[in-house]
Every structure is written in structure tokens, then in C-alpha cells.
Amino acid sequence: MHRLPTMLRGAALRQLQVRTYAKDVRFGADVRALMLQGVDILADAVAVTMGPKGRNVILEQSWGSPKITKDGVTVAKGIELKDKFQNIGARLVQDVANNTNEEAGDGTTTATILARAIAKEGFEKISKGANPIEIRRGVMLAVDKVKDELKTLSKPVTTPEEIAQVATISANGDKAVGNLISDAMKKVGKEGVITVKDGKTLTDELEVIEGLKFDRGYISPYFINSSKGAKVEFQDALLLFSEKKISSVQSIIPALELANSQRKPLVIIAEDVDGEALSTLVVNRLKIGLQVAAVKAPGFGDNRKATLQDMAISTGGIVFGDDANLIKLEDVQASDLGQVGEVIITKDDTLILKGKGKKADIDRRADQIRDQIENTTSDYEKEKLQERLARLASGVAVLRVGGSSEVEVNEKKDRVHDALNATRAAVEEGIVPGGGTALLRCIPVLRQLKAVNSDQETGIKIVANALRMPCLQIAQNAGVDASVVVAKVSEGKLGYDALKDEYVDMIETGIIDPTKVVRTALTDAAGVASLLTTAEAVITELPKEEPPMPMGGMGGMGGMGGMGGMGGMGM
């Protein structure tokens, strides 16, 4: 039998070992302890932001100034740990915060605190021999019961004052932001789009755009007809929509004749207007004062097609060049043109007001867009569809956030976004007492819950204990004896106002949480945390070992001895 030389055998064995341990696999209590450390680090950083007396967190950024924030999800996203097993625990709780933020738009700090509490006690019970699968069943059983109780406690939000209260709480007690959001909702309705942008002044401002506004201005400045600023203004105008580029003058003459016979201005909105068609429009505008203007259609591809259709429906016209419409521009009839009460066109954008489309057609179109919003999975697509729906339904409100520096504006924008999301959630599902009070009120119903076995009973108790944590954390951040606060709130009918350090009727005082936010925070936290407790093994990538840098190449510098010849350079 042939034997390999010792050196070759050693090399082969080393290669085999590298292959065997390409991943780091850990089991049982040891790895659970590491994951829990990661959960704790993330939860501690997020928890300090909770409540009216919560602190800010400063995040280093790879570019620009450090970010100062009190937004739970922003803090959670900013955490990455060096130890891979700790990082897995932290990442799972990050997912809880992200899911809550995506579904409810707020409540990420509550979700993180609940997730930590459920995971921590779950791990503890499992290490003492409890069955993790049965514990998870008990946890989910308790969560379903709490969600039912939250529905019972919930009351609808109807008045602008209640909307302002919800927004104020989420904006960390900033009444100005609360009132601004309440005004915006009053003006554009529940379905209206409210966008948040950087302001150009020190104060916050609200701009409401009613009608159809899009970011395309006039094609040529020669269309300007207003002495007040460089803009085109028409009253009672006709609109011609085309999906294709218009270059031939013959194709637009029939529409111009129709507008002229009705003595109304004509606005052409097309993919582009150029060549002979554009020069004819400009010459007639300058020579005989023809009331006409041309604008490029907004967007690209399918989005442009859809936006043109929205405009046509809201003004009672049709889109020429559309696949479903075989009518040529040359055969245009009066009924094919859209009609509006007013059009304002500037260098950068166009505003169409008082469209004269049929209400039934507009409602049908709005329903189609709502269906698309429900079915889409893309956030970008959803945002664009919501903007289109708002243009059709009720207009767009723009909140311009002011401040003296970029850092201040960014911090405020985080709070405004939270407040806006919380307000939408409150309008959708109602409100419950805030400050962690609603979750404390749900604990008694869990005592009536019957479990199938002792491990499920343990799962129910884990949730009951976790429900105390949000109120406990708010009190801790306020610097008072947290266990005393939780005991008092649990016994009585009042909640704890951490800002004023007193016990009050939470709903009357306006310290409220949207039901959807509390429900989502608990559901997401319990789902991920109880699943985390069922893990028995964790697999991570091993760090790649970099080969040492070769040092032998430096020996070549010995040749520099020849520099002795420089002695001949004597001055």
C-alpha cells in the first residue's frame, strides 16, 4: 500500500478541515445567551428615547453631520454589532421595528421593548426545561386575547382636536406640529396625500395644492401671458391630451379651430411639442394673440400614460395616441377635449383647477387606483399611486419643515413623519389611552385565559409581564420609581402623565395612542420574539482569514549602497 509523504498528508488534512468549518455553528443555551446580549444592546439604545422625557440618540453617518434623533426605528437601523451571534439577535429585533414602522408608521420603541421582554423571559424559562413550541403557542394565544381587548378599549377619532392631540403626542409634545397636521388633514381629507419637505424658512409651513399639479412647465416662454411673474394663466380653458409627440401643424389645426370657435384658450399636454407645430403655435401667439400653450406630459413610460388618463378623466376629455383610443388628432371633436375652470403654468410646473369631468367616472378611476395600491408590493409604486389618488380625490398638502440648520430640520422631520403616520393610524382604527396604560388594562383578561398545559400557561404569563414594560420604561426615563407608577396605574382608572409627573384621565388629557400602533407593535414583537426562543442552533459565516503579506521583497533595497558616489558633488 502506497503512503503519501507526511508533508502532503498534512496539507490535505488542513484543506479538509477548512472545508468542514466554513461556517460557525453554535447550539443551545450558549448561543441564545449571545443573541440575547444583542437584543439587550439594541433595546437599551432604543428604550432611552421612549416617552415625553426620553433622551435623544446621536448616530454617526458615513457622510454629513451626525444625526440627532428620538425616533426608535432610526436608532434601531443604526445599530450593527461586531459579534455575529449578538448581531443576529439585534437584527431580528430590528426587523420587529421595521415591520411595525411599515405597517403602522409609529410604535417602534414600544415594539422593541415588548420584543426584548418576551425574548428574555422566554429564554429564561427554556433554560429551566420548558418546551419552546408550547411557550410560543401560549404567547400567540395571549396576543390574540389582548388584541380583542384593545378593540373594546378603542374609541374612534373624529374631531380635528383629537387628530391634533394624536399628532402632538407622536411629535414629542410639539403642539405646533400637531396643529399643522390637523389642519392638513382637515383640508385634504383622510385619503389626501400629505408630504413632508424641507422648508426654506425658520418656521413650519403648510401648503395645500387643490386640483392637479405636476412638475412640468411651458415648453416655450413665448406662451407667457401674465404681467405678474413669468406664467401662463387661462380661465375656462380647453385641454388636448396626447400620448405621442406632436410635430406636424396639420394634426393640431382642428383642435385650434374648435377652441377658436368656442372663444376659449387651448392647452396642449403631450409627450412633446416641437418642430413645425411648436413654431406655428408661437408665431400665432405673438402675431394674433392666440390663447394657446403647450406643456410636456409628466412622468415616464406607464406612469405617464396613467397620469394622462387621470387628467383626461378629471377634465372630461380623452387621451389621443392611447392604444385603447383609435381616434386621430385630425378628427378631434369638442367632446374629446378636457374642460377646466382655471390653468396656471409656470416655468417649472402646471396647476389644473376645477376640472369638469363626470363625478361617476372620477370615482370609478379612484376605485381602480385603490385596488392597485392594495395589490402592489413596491413602496415606490405605492407612493406614486397614492399621489395620483390624492390628485383625483382631494388634493395634496405639503408640510414644509423649517429650522436653523440641517441637523435641526432632519430631527424635526423624523418627528413630523412619526406624527403623520400615527395620525393616519388613529383615523383608521381609533385611539386607546397612551403612556402604556392600554396594555396594562389588558393584563386582567389574560388571567381568565385557559391554557392547555403548563408551558402554554408560561407563555401567557410572559406576555402579561411584557405588557408592563412600556409604562415601566416611560416612568424610568422620567426619573421616578417605575414599579410604583406601574402598580398605581394597574389598580386605578388613571394613567401616568410623565411630562407633569401626575396621574390623569389619559383620554381627557389627550395622552393617547392609535389602536393600530399598539396592536401592530404587540403582534410584531410577540411573533418574532417567541420565534427567536424556539431557535436551538445558529449558523453564521466564519470570517475570512487574510493571508499574511510577504516580507521578502524588501531585500532589494541593498543596492542603494551605490549612492556613495554622490560624494563627487562637492560645492
N, C-alpha and C positions, 0 to 999 in steps of 0.2 A: 504493500500500500504506500502510495507517494505522500509525503508530508510537505506542507508548504513551509518555506523558511519562516522563522519566528517573526521577523520584521513585517513580512507580508500578511501573516495571520493577524498581527496586532492592528494593522491598517484596516483590514477587512472588518474586524470586530468593532473598531471605532466607527466606521461608516454605518454598521448595523445599529449601533447604539443611537446615533444621531437620528436615524430613521424612526426608531422606536419612540424617542422622546421629542418628536417635532411639536407636540402640544403639551401644555401643562395641565394635568388632570388632578383635581383635588376632590375629596369626598367628605360628607358628613358634617359634624359639628364644627370642625376647624374652618372649613370654607364658609359655613354660614356665619361664623363669628366675623370673618373678614368682610363679607358682604354687608353685615350689619354695621360695621365701622364706617363703611362708605355711605350707607343710608344716614347714619348719625351725622357725619360731616356735612352732607348736603342739607339735611333737615335743620341742623343748627344754624347754618348760614341763612336759610330761608326764613326760619322762625323769628329771627330778630326783627323782621320787617312787619310783623303782624300787629294789627290794632292801631288806634289813633296815636299811641305813644311808642310805636315801633320805630326802630332806627333805620337809617339808610345803609346801603352796602355800596362800596366803590369797586368797580370792575376795571381791571387793566384791559385796554384794547390794543390790537396789533397796529392800529393806525389812529391818529387823532387823540383827543383828550380822553382821560379816564372817564368812565360813565358812572354817574351817581344815580342810584335808583332805589325805589322801595317796592318794586314790582317783583313778586315772587317768582314768576316764570323766567324773567330776565336773569335773576340771580341763579336759579337752578340751571339754566342753559350755560351759564358762565363757568360752571364747575367741571373740572376734569382732574382725576386723581392719578398719581403715578403708579400705585399698586393696581394691577389689572383686576384682581378679585374685589377689592374695595370699589373700584370704578364701575364694575358690573352692578353692584348694589346701588350706587349713586345713579347710574344710567337708568335703571328700572324706575326709580322714583322721579327722575327727570321726565320719563315717559308719562307718568301719572300727571305731573304738572302740565305737560304739553297737551295731553288729551283733554284735561279739564279746561285749559285755555281755549282749545279749538272748539269745544262743544258749547261752553258757557261764556267764555271770554273773561272770566274772573274766577276767584276762589282757589287759585293755585297754591297759595300758602296754606289754606285750610286742608287741601288735598294732601299736601306734603306731610303736614303734621299728623293727619289721620293715618297715612300710609306707614309712617315711622312707628306709630303706636301699635298698629296691628301687626306689623312685621316683628317688632321687638318682643312683644308678649307671645306671639306665635312661636318664634324660635325658642323662647324660654320653655314653653310647655312641651315642645317636641323633644328638647334635650332631656326632659324628665319622662319620656316614653309615650307621649300622646301620639295618636295617628294623624299625620298632617292632612290626609284627604278628608277625614271626618271633621277636622277643625275647619277646613275651608268650607265644607258644606254648612257647618254651623254659622260661620261668618256671613255667607251669602244669604242664609235664611234670615238672620238678624237684619241685614241691609234691606231686604225686601220689606220687612215689617216697618223699619224706620222710614222708608220712602212713602209708605202708605200713611204713616202718622204725619209726615211733613205736608202731604196733600191736605190733611184735615186741618193742620195749623195755618195753612196758607190763606192769604186774603188777596183779592185782585187789586191791581194798581190802576186807578182811573184818572185821578186829578193831576194837573200839572205840578201841584205842590208835592204830591207823593213821588212823582218822577224826579223832581229836583232833590228830594231827600235821599233817594237811592243813589243818584249821581254824586251827591255831596259826600256820602259815606265812602263810596269807592274812590273818590278823588282825594281821600285822606282828609276829609273835613273842609275842603275848599268850596265855600258856598258859591263863589263867582262861577266856578266851573259847573257846579250843579245847576245853577240857574240858566247858564248858557246852553247846556244840553237839553234842559226842559223846554226852553224857547225853540230850539232847533226841532225837537220832536213835535212841538205844537204846530210849527209851520209846515213841516213836510210829512207829518203823519207817521204811523207806525212802520209803514213799508218804505218810507222815503230813505234815500241814501244820505248818511251824514259822514263826510270825510274830514280827516284831521290833517292840517298842513302847517308848515312853519309860517308864522306871521312876520310882518316887516316892521312892527312897532313894539312898544313895551307892553301893550295891553292885549288881552284876548278879544277877538272879534268874530262875529257871526255874519256870514253872507249867505243869503238864500237865493238860489237860482231857480226860478219857476219857468217851466217850458223846456224846450230842447236846446241845450247849449253844447257845442262841440268845438274842439281846438283846431279849426281851420278858418283862415280869414279870406278876404277877397283876393282873387288871382292877380288883379291889376289895380294899382292905386288910382287909376283914371276913373274908377267907378264911384269914388268918394263924392257924396252929395251934401254932407253936413258941414256947416261952418264951425260947429262946436266939436273940435277934435277930428282926427282923421278916421271917419267912419261913414258907413252907408246906412241910412235909415229909411225904411219904407213902411207906410201904413197900408193895410188892406191889400196885401200883395199875393201874386200867384207864384207857385213853385213848380219847377220842372226837374224831375229826378232822373238821372241816367247812370247806369252801372258801367257804361262804356265811356271811352274818351270821345269828345266831340271836337272834330277838326273842320268839318265841312259846313259852310254857311247855309247850304240848302237844307240841312237837317233841322236848323233852328228857326228858319223863317216862318213856318206855320205857327209855332208857339208865340213868336214875337207879334205876328198879326192878330192872334187871339187876344193877347194881353192888350194890344193897342186898341182893338175894337171894344174891349171892356173898360178901357181907360184905367188900367191897373198896372203897377210895376211888375216886372218878372225877375225872379231869382233862379238861376240855373245852378243846380248842385249835381256835379258829375265827377267821374274818376279824374278827368282833367278837361279843360277847355283851352285849345291852343290853335295855332296857325290862322287860317283864313277866318274861322269862326270868331276867335278872340279879337282879331284886328277889326272885324266888321262891327262887333259889339262896342268896342272902344270908340271907333270913329263916329258911330251913330250917337253914342252917349255924349261926346264932345260937340259934335256939329248941330244935332237937332234936340239935344237934351233928353234922349230916350231913357226912360226909367228902367234900367236893367243892371244886373250884377251877376258875376259868376264866382262860384266857390268850389274848391275841391272837396270831394266827399271824405269824411273822417275814417280812420282805421285802415286795415289791410285785409285782403282775402275775404274769408267767410264773415269776419266781423264787420267789414264794410258793407257787404250785401245785407246783413241782418239790420244794421243801423239805418241804411237807406230805406228798408222796408218799414222799420219803426216810424221813421219820419213821414213816409208816404201815408201810412195808416192814420197817424195822428193829425194829418192835414187833409185827408180825404183824396189823395192822389194815387198814382201808380208809379212803379219804377220801370223805366224803359231799359231795354237790353237785358232784362231779367230772363232766365231760362223759361220761367212759367208764363211769361208775357211776350206774345209774338207781335205785338203792335209796333210799327216802326215810328221813329220820331217824326217823320214827314206826315204821318197820318194822325197826328195828335188831335184830340177833341177837348173841348172846355172841361169836360168831366174828368179828364186824365190828369189835370193839373191840381196840385195841392193849393189850399187857401189858408192864409194866416192873417191875424189881426195886425201883427207887427213883426218886422225883421230888423235886427241891428247887427251889422257886420263890421268888425274892426280888422286891423292888420293880422291879429292872431286868432280870433275866434268869432263864432256866429251864434246868435241867440234868436230862436224862433218862438214867438209868443202867441198864445190864443189860436192854436191850430183848430181847424173847423172839421176834423174827422168825426165819423159817427161813433157815439159812445159805445155801442154794442161791439163794433169792430175793435176799438181800443181795448175794451175789457177782454175780448177773446184773445187778442195778442198778448196782453198782460198774463193771462192764464197759461198760455203756451210757454212764456218765459219762466213762470213759476215752476212749471213741470221740469224745464231744463235745469233750473237751479237745484231741484231735488235730486236729479239724476246724475249731475256732474260730480266728478271726484277731484277735479283740478281747482285749487284755490284761486288761481289767476282767472280761470274761466268763470268761476262763481262770482268773483268781484265784478267782472265785466258785465255779466248777466244782471247783477243787482243794480248796476249803474243804468243799464238800459231800462230795467223795470221802473226805476225811480223817475227817469225822464218821462216815461209814459204815464206813470201814476200820479206823482205829486211833486216832483222837483227834487233838487239836490241842495243840501245845506253844507256849507264849508265852514269848519271851525278853524280859525287861524290863531295858533298859539303864540303869544308874544313873550318876550323876555330880554334880558340884557346881555345874555351870552348863549353860545351854542349848547353848553352843558346844561344851563338852566332850562332852555327850551326843550331839550331832549328829555330831561327828567319830568317836566310838566306834561309833555306829550304822552309819556308812559301812563301817567295818572289819568289823563283825559281819555285815552284808549280804554283803560280799565273801567272808568266811569260809564263810558258809552256802551261797552259790552254788558255791564251789569244792568244798566237801564233797559236795554233791549230784552235781556233775560227776565227782568221783573215784569215788563209789559206782557211777555209771553206766558209766564206761569204763575205770576203773583209774587207776594213777599211773605217772609216769616220774621219773627223777632231776631235782631242781629246780635253781634258780640258773642257768638257761640251758644246763645240762650236756646235757640230752637233745637239744637242737638241734645242739650241737657234735658229738655222737655220730653224727648223721645225715649229716654232711658227706662221710665216705668213700664212702657208697653213691652219691652224686652223681657221683663220679669215674668210676664204672663205667657211667654212663648214656650211651647213644649218641644223638647229635643228628643230624638230617637235614642241617643246614647250619651254617655258622659263626655266623650270627645266633642260631640256637636254642642253640648252644653257649654263646654270650654270656649268654643268658637263664638257663641252668643255673648259670653261674659267678656271676651276680648273686645268685641265691638262696643259693648256697654262702657267699658273702661276707656276706650279710644274716644268716645263721644264727649268725654270730659275735657279732652286735651285742648281744643281751640279756645275755650273760655279760660282755661288754666294759663295758656300761653299769653293771651291778651293781658291778663292780670299780672303775670310775671314781668312782661315788658313795661307795665305801668308802675312797677316797683312796689307792689303791695303783696300781702300774704295771699298767694294764689289759692291755696287749699280752702281758706276761709271764704273767699269770694265764691268758689265753686259750690261749697256747702250751702251758702245763703241763697244763691240763685236756684239751686236744685230744690230747696224747700219751699220758697215763696213763689209769688207770681211776677216778681220784678226781675229785671236784668241788671247787669253792671255796666254803668257808663264810665269807661276808663278815662275819658278825657277830663271829666269833672269829679271823678272818684266818688260817685254816689249811685244808689240803687233806684232805678226809674222804670216806668212802663215803657218798654223799648219801642213799641209801635207808635205810641203817642209822641214820644220824644223824637221820633224819626230815625232811630238806630235800627236799621232793617237790612236784611239780606234778601236777594232774589231767591225764590224757592229753587229755581233751576240750578243756580250756582251751588247751593248747599247739597242738593240731590246729586249733581254730577260729581262734585268733589268726593262725596262719600262712596259713590258707586265705583269711580275710577280707582280711588285709594284702596278700597277693600278688594277689588278684583286683582290688582297687581300684587298687593302686599300678601294676600292669602296664597296666591300662586307662588310667590317667592318662597314661602315657608314649605312648600311641597318639594323644593329642589333638594336632591341628595348628592348630585355631582355637578361640578362646574368645569368647563374646558376652556382654556384660553391659549392664545398663540405664545410660544416661547420667544423671548427677544432674540433677534439675530445677533450672533457673535461676529463682530468685525475682525478680520484677520489683522495681526499686528503689522505696522508699517515697516518695510525693510530698511535697515540702517546701513548696509554695506556700501551703498553708493557714495557715501561721504568721503571715502578714502582717496578719491581722485583729486582732492584739493592739495595733495602734497606737491603737485607741480608748481605751486606758487613760489617755490624757493628760487626760481629763476628771476624773481623781481630784484635780486641783489644787484643786477646790472644797472639799476637806476642811479647808482652812485655817481655815474658819469654826468649827472645833471647839475654839477656844482655851479653855483651862481658866479 
